Amino acid sequence: MKYQVELNRNNEISLPDDLCRELNFVVGDILLCEKLDDTVAIVLSKHINQTLSDTEIESAGNLTRIILIKTEDVSME
């Protein structure tokens, strides 16, 4: 399965609710971000350890946590 999304100006990716349901992602999940060779595509998958702190996520460099962002607070310019 492939989806195309765009980064907003804060380097955030909007994940619609239906997409999260299909991928079994929920707010708070820690995701591993892997760039595919010879493309601009990335693969997002649940990290094996869902108990990492924000500091551990930040220091890893390729992890992120799903957070809730109100759509009125997001600017896609």
Residue pairs with C-beta under 8 A, 6 or more apart in sequence:
1 22
3 19
5 13
5 14
5 15
6 13
6 14
6 76
7 13
8 14
8 74
8 75
8 76
9 75
9 76
9 77
12 69
12 74
14 69
14 74
14 76
15 25
15 66
19 25
20 26
20 66
23 44
24 46
25 31
25 44
25 46
25 66
26 66
27 66
27 67
27 68
28 65
28 66
29 46
29 50
29 65
29 66
30 46
30 47
30 49
30 50
30 52
30 57
30 63
30 64
30 65
31 44
31 45
31 46
31 47
31 63
31 64
31 65
31 66
32 44
32 45
32 46
32 47
32 62
32 63
33 42
33 43
33 44
33 62
33 63
33 64
34 42
34 43
34 45
34 62
35 41
35 42
36 42
36 43
47 63
52 60
52 63
54 65
56 63
57 63
57 64
57 65
